[in-house]
Amino acid sequence: MWYFRGMKEKPAIGFAATLPLPLFASVMGTCGLGLVWHAAESRWGFEPLISGSLTVLAGLIFAVLLLAYGWKVLHYRDRVLTEIHHPVRINFLPAIAINLILLGILARPWLEPLSDSLWMLGAALQLVLTVAIVTVWFNKERPPNSLNPAWFIPAVGNVLVPLAAVPAGWELTAWFFFSVGMFFWAILGTLVFYRLVTGDALEPPMRPTLAILMAPPAVAFLAWLQLSGGETGAGLMLYFVALLTFLLLLPQVPGFLKLPFFPSWWAYTFPLAAFTVACFRFAETTGAIGNGPLVLLTGLVTVVIVSVAARTLVAVARGELAAH
């Protein structure tokens, strides 16, 4: 089993020692929920109380995880090196950079200087990690069954940058990261789809990553609207690819519900949130979606993220992270 191979070693006590890299996706999910509620508040004229609270919560969770993982680096370096050399878990490392970008996007309505510092640091780190991880891909053999949708995270996370860079006036930077993200999405999308169709079924811990397939076209649609000044144009194709992916994932839901808990459950959260925000923007620019579907999607993504968060807290309280 590629997810677990290389991860077995003597157990250690404490949250930091057992903190897995995929848990950084929890900040992405919380930020995604904040973006959803920001879109809902803007559309329906609510005060930005929920999105503001989620922004603060996401920042706190990120700070806790970053401090805990820093402790792990200092005191459990062998475990960290095992994760970094793992063919699957290494792809969750750029989630740290993506968290900074998302926090920068969320912070912009309240603190522009902090927003700029966060997303710029996140973009720089994202670029460094993209180059580093793709270099590892070039130089080390990767078993075919290790290929999965989590591979999108290091490369396609670049398409998030325009959501922060364009409002800050960094248009050329936005186009650079958008181009990089779209380039890798085209390549990795083909490879991952081929593996899913012709290879072995994804093992249970990796099955939640199927939801990541929804994120690149949804985020790319949002980025396109920023870069094009709100003109849909070719962006419609990106939205409809995201919609098709959402529809393709619906038959997988019964299987998802039967899976035991893994930290990779957080893979459900940000992609669903990104698709929901894309639906809000699609409705705003085309008028083709009414309030009913938007309310349902907002409720769905809220229930999913709250449920995954609650199950994660249970796992932490029980010390179950050590088993994953």
C-alpha positions as CSV (number, residue, x, y, z in Angstrom):
1,M,0.0,0.0,0.0
2,W,1.7,3.1,-1.2
3,Y,0.0,5.4,1.3
4,F,1.3,3.5,4.3
5,R,4.6,2.1,3.0
6,G,7.5,3.8,4.6
7,M,5.4,5.3,7.3
8,K,5.7,2.5,9.9
9,E,8.1,3.2,12.7
10,K,8.2,3.3,16.5
11,P,5.2,5.3,17.9
12,A,5.7,8.6,19.6
13,I,3.5,10.4,22.1
14,G,2.0,13.8,21.5
15,F,0.1,15.7,18.8
16,A,3.2,17.2,17.2
17,A,4.9,13.8,16.8
18,T,1.9,12.3,15.0
19,L,0.9,15.4,13.0
20,P,0.6,14.4,9.3
21,L,1.2,16.8,6.5
22,P,-2.3,16.2,5.0
23,L,-3.7,17.9,8.1
24,F,-2.6,21.2,6.7
25,A,-5.5,20.8,4.2
26,S,-7.7,21.6,7.2
27,V,-6.7,25.2,6.9
28,M,-7.5,25.1,3.2
29,G,-10.9,23.8,4.0
30,T,-11.5,26.4,6.7
31,C,-10.4,29.2,4.4
32,G,-12.6,27.8,1.6
33,L,-15.6,27.9,3.9
34,G,-14.7,31.5,4.7
35,L,-14.6,32.3,1.0
36,V,-18.0,30.7,0.5
37,W,-19.6,32.7,3.3
38,H,-17.9,35.9,2.0
39,A,-19.6,35.3,-1.3
40,A,-22.9,34.5,0.4
41,E,-22.7,37.6,2.5
42,S,-21.9,39.8,-0.5
43,R,-24.7,38.4,-2.5
44,W,-27.4,38.6,0.1
45,G,-26.2,41.7,1.9
46,F,-25.3,40.1,5.2
47,E,-22.7,41.6,7.6
48,P,-19.4,39.8,7.2
49,L,-19.5,38.2,10.6
50,I,-19.2,34.5,9.6
51,S,-16.5,35.0,7.0
52,G,-14.6,37.3,9.4
53,S,-14.8,34.7,12.2
54,L,-13.7,31.9,9.8
55,T,-10.8,34.0,8.7
56,V,-9.6,34.4,12.3
57,L,-10.2,30.7,13.0
58,A,-8.3,29.6,9.9
59,G,-5.4,31.8,11.0
60,L,-5.4,30.3,14.5
61,I,-5.5,26.8,13.1
62,F,-2.6,27.5,10.7
63,A,-0.5,29.0,13.5
64,V,-1.1,26.0,15.8
65,L,-0.3,23.5,13.0
66,L,2.8,25.4,11.9
67,L,4.1,25.6,15.4
68,A,3.4,21.9,16.0
69,Y,5.0,20.8,12.7
70,G,8.0,23.1,13.6
71,W,8.3,21.1,16.8
72,K,8.1,17.9,14.9
73,V,10.9,19.1,12.6
74,L,13.1,19.8,15.6
75,H,12.4,16.7,17.7
76,Y,11.1,14.1,15.2
77,R,13.2,14.8,12.2
78,D,13.2,11.2,11.0
79,R,9.4,11.2,10.8
80,V,9.5,14.5,8.8
81,L,12.1,13.1,6.4
82,T,10.0,10.0,5.9
83,E,7.0,12.1,5.0
84,I,9.0,14.3,2.6
85,H,10.4,11.3,0.8
86,H,7.0,9.6,0.7
87,P,5.6,9.4,-2.9
88,V,2.2,10.7,-1.8
89,R,2.6,12.8,1.3
90,I,5.2,15.1,-0.2
91,N,2.4,16.5,-2.4
92,F,0.7,17.9,0.7
93,L,3.8,20.0,1.6
94,P,2.7,23.0,-0.6
95,A,-0.5,23.1,1.3
96,I,1.5,25.3,3.7
97,A,2.1,27.9,0.9
98,I,-1.5,27.6,-0.3
99,N,-2.7,28.4,3.2
100,L,-0.7,31.6,3.2
101,I,-2.2,32.6,-0.1
102,L,-5.7,31.8,1.0
103,L,-5.2,33.7,4.3
104,G,-4.0,36.7,2.3
105,I,-7.1,36.6,0.1
106,L,-9.4,36.4,3.1
107,A,-7.6,39.2,5.0
108,R,-7.7,41.7,2.2
109,P,-11.1,43.3,3.1
110,W,-9.8,44.1,6.6
111,L,-6.0,44.4,6.5
112,E,-4.4,45.0,3.1
113,P,-0.8,45.3,4.3
114,L,-1.1,41.9,6.1
115,S,-2.9,40.5,3.1
116,D,-0.1,41.5,0.8
117,S,2.6,40.1,3.1
118,L,0.8,36.7,3.4
119,W,0.0,36.1,-0.2
120,M,3.4,37.3,-1.4
121,L,5.2,35.0,1.0
122,G,2.8,32.2,0.0
123,A,3.4,32.7,-3.7
124,A,7.2,32.8,-3.3
125,L,7.0,29.6,-1.2
126,Q,4.6,28.0,-3.7
127,L,7.0,28.7,-6.6
128,V,10.0,27.2,-4.7
129,L,8.1,24.1,-3.7
130,T,6.7,23.7,-7.2
131,V,10.2,23.7,-8.6
132,A,11.6,21.5,-5.9
133,I,8.8,18.8,-6.1
134,V,8.7,18.7,-9.9
135,T,12.5,18.3,-9.8
136,V,12.0,15.3,-7.5
137,W,9.5,13.9,-10.0
138,F,12.1,14.2,-12.7
139,N,14.9,12.6,-10.7
140,K,13.2,9.8,-8.8
141,E,11.2,6.9,-10.1
142,R,7.6,7.1,-9.2
143,P,5.5,3.9,-9.1
144,P,2.5,4.2,-11.4
145,N,0.1,3.5,-8.5
146,S,1.5,6.5,-6.5
147,L,0.0,8.8,-9.1
148,N,-3.3,10.3,-7.7
149,P,-5.1,13.6,-7.6
150,A,-3.0,14.9,-4.7
151,W,-0.3,15.5,-7.3
152,F,-2.3,18.6,-8.3
153,I,-1.5,20.3,-5.1
154,P,2.2,21.3,-5.7
155,A,1.7,22.5,-9.3
156,V,-1.9,23.6,-9.8
157,G,-2.0,25.5,-6.5
158,N,-0.4,28.3,-8.5
159,V,-3.7,29.2,-10.1
160,L,-4.8,30.6,-6.7
161,V,-2.2,33.4,-6.8
162,P,-4.2,35.6,-9.3
163,L,-7.1,35.8,-6.7
164,A,-4.7,37.8,-4.5
165,A,-2.3,39.3,-7.0
166,V,-4.8,41.1,-9.3
167,P,-6.5,43.0,-6.5
168,A,-3.1,44.0,-5.2
169,G,-2.1,45.3,-8.7
170,W,0.4,42.6,-9.5
171,E,-1.1,41.6,-12.9
172,L,2.0,40.2,-14.5
173,T,2.7,38.1,-11.5
174,A,-0.9,36.8,-11.6
175,W,-0.5,35.8,-15.3
176,F,2.8,34.0,-14.5
177,F,1.3,31.9,-11.8
178,F,-1.9,31.3,-13.8
179,S,0.1,30.1,-16.8
180,V,2.2,27.8,-14.6
181,G,-0.9,26.3,-13.0
182,M,-2.7,25.7,-16.2
183,F,0.4,24.1,-17.8
184,F,0.7,21.6,-15.0
185,W,-3.1,21.0,-14.8
186,A,-3.1,20.0,-18.5
187,I,-0.3,17.5,-18.0
188,L,-1.2,16.1,-14.6
189,G,-4.9,16.0,-15.5
190,T,-4.1,13.7,-18.4
191,L,-1.8,11.5,-16.3
192,V,-4.1,11.2,-13.3
193,F,-7.2,10.5,-15.5
194,Y,-5.2,7.8,-17.3
195,R,-4.1,6.2,-14.0
196,L,-7.7,6.3,-12.6
197,V,-9.1,4.6,-15.7
198,T,-6.4,2.0,-16.4
199,G,-4.7,1.5,-13.0
200,D,-5.7,-0.1,-9.8
201,A,-8.5,1.5,-7.7
202,L,-7.3,4.1,-5.3
203,E,-6.7,2.6,-1.8
204,P,-9.1,3.8,0.9
205,P,-6.8,6.5,2.4
206,M,-6.4,8.1,-1.0
207,R,-10.0,7.8,-2.3
208,P,-11.0,11.2,-0.8
209,T,-8.4,12.9,-3.0
210,L,-10.8,12.2,-5.9
211,A,-12.5,15.4,-4.8
212,I,-9.3,17.4,-5.6
213,L,-10.2,16.9,-9.3
214,M,-12.9,19.6,-8.8
215,A,-10.5,22.3,-7.5
216,P,-8.3,23.2,-10.5
217,P,-11.1,24.2,-13.0
218,A,-13.1,25.9,-10.2
219,V,-10.2,28.0,-9.0
220,A,-9.0,28.6,-12.6
221,F,-12.5,30.0,-13.4
222,L,-12.2,32.4,-10.5
223,A,-8.7,33.4,-11.5
224,W,-9.8,34.0,-15.1
225,L,-12.5,36.4,-14.0
226,Q,-9.9,38.3,-12.1
227,L,-7.5,38.4,-15.0
228,S,-10.2,39.2,-17.6
229,G,-11.8,42.0,-15.5
230,G,-15.0,40.0,-15.0
231,E,-15.5,38.9,-18.6
232,T,-16.5,35.3,-18.7
233,G,-15.4,34.4,-22.3
234,A,-13.2,31.3,-22.2
235,G,-13.7,31.1,-18.5
236,L,-17.1,29.5,-19.1
237,M,-15.3,26.4,-20.3
238,L,-13.4,26.2,-17.0
239,Y,-16.6,26.6,-15.0
240,F,-18.4,23.9,-17.0
241,V,-15.4,21.5,-16.6
242,A,-15.7,22.1,-12.8
243,L,-19.5,21.4,-13.0
244,L,-18.9,18.2,-15.0
245,T,-16.3,17.1,-12.4
246,F,-18.8,17.8,-9.6
247,L,-21.4,15.6,-11.4
248,L,-18.9,12.8,-11.9
249,L,-18.1,12.8,-8.2
250,L,-21.7,12.5,-7.1
251,P,-21.9,8.7,-7.8
252,Q,-18.8,8.4,-5.6
253,V,-20.5,9.8,-2.5
254,P,-21.9,6.5,-1.2
255,G,-18.4,5.1,-1.3
256,F,-17.0,8.1,0.4
257,L,-19.5,7.8,3.2
258,K,-18.3,4.2,3.9
259,L,-14.6,5.1,4.3
260,P,-13.1,5.1,7.8
261,F,-11.5,8.4,9.0
262,F,-8.2,9.5,7.4
263,P,-6.7,13.0,7.5
264,S,-7.2,12.9,3.7
265,W,-10.9,13.5,4.4
266,W,-10.0,17.2,4.3
267,A,-9.5,16.7,0.5
268,Y,-13.3,16.9,0.3
269,T,-13.5,20.4,1.8
270,F,-11.5,23.0,-0.2
271,P,-12.5,21.6,-3.7
272,L,-16.2,21.7,-2.7
273,A,-15.8,25.2,-1.3
274,A,-14.0,26.4,-4.5
275,F,-16.7,25.0,-6.7
276,T,-19.4,26.7,-4.5
277,V,-17.6,30.1,-4.8
278,A,-17.3,29.5,-8.5
279,C,-21.1,29.0,-8.7
280,F,-21.6,32.3,-6.8
281,R,-19.4,34.1,-9.4
282,F,-21.0,32.3,-12.3
283,A,-24.4,33.4,-11.0
284,E,-23.2,36.9,-10.6
285,T,-21.7,37.2,-14.1
286,T,-24.4,35.3,-16.1
287,G,-27.5,35.2,-13.9
288,A,-27.9,31.6,-14.9
289,I,-28.2,30.2,-11.3
290,G,-30.8,31.2,-8.8
291,N,-30.6,31.6,-5.1
292,G,-32.0,28.1,-4.4
293,P,-29.0,26.1,-5.7
294,L,-26.6,28.6,-4.0
295,V,-28.3,28.1,-0.7
296,L,-28.1,24.3,-1.0
297,L,-24.4,24.4,-1.9
298,T,-23.6,26.8,0.9
299,G,-25.4,24.5,3.4
300,L,-23.7,21.4,1.9
301,V,-20.2,22.7,2.1
302,T,-20.8,24.0,5.6
303,V,-22.1,20.7,6.8
304,V,-19.2,18.8,5.1
305,I,-16.5,21.0,6.6
306,V,-18.0,21.1,10.1
307,S,-18.4,17.3,10.0
308,V,-14.9,16.7,8.9
309,A,-13.6,19.1,11.5
310,A,-15.6,17.4,14.3
311,R,-14.3,14.0,13.2
312,T,-10.7,15.3,13.1
313,L,-11.0,16.7,16.7
314,V,-12.3,13.3,17.8
315,A,-9.3,11.7,16.1
316,V,-6.9,14.1,17.9
317,A,-8.5,13.5,21.2
318,R,-8.3,9.7,20.8
319,G,-4.7,9.9,19.5
320,E,-5.7,8.3,16.3
321,L,-3.5,10.4,14.1
322,A,-0.6,8.1,15.0
323,A,-2.4,5.4,13.1
324,H,-2.5,7.4,9.9
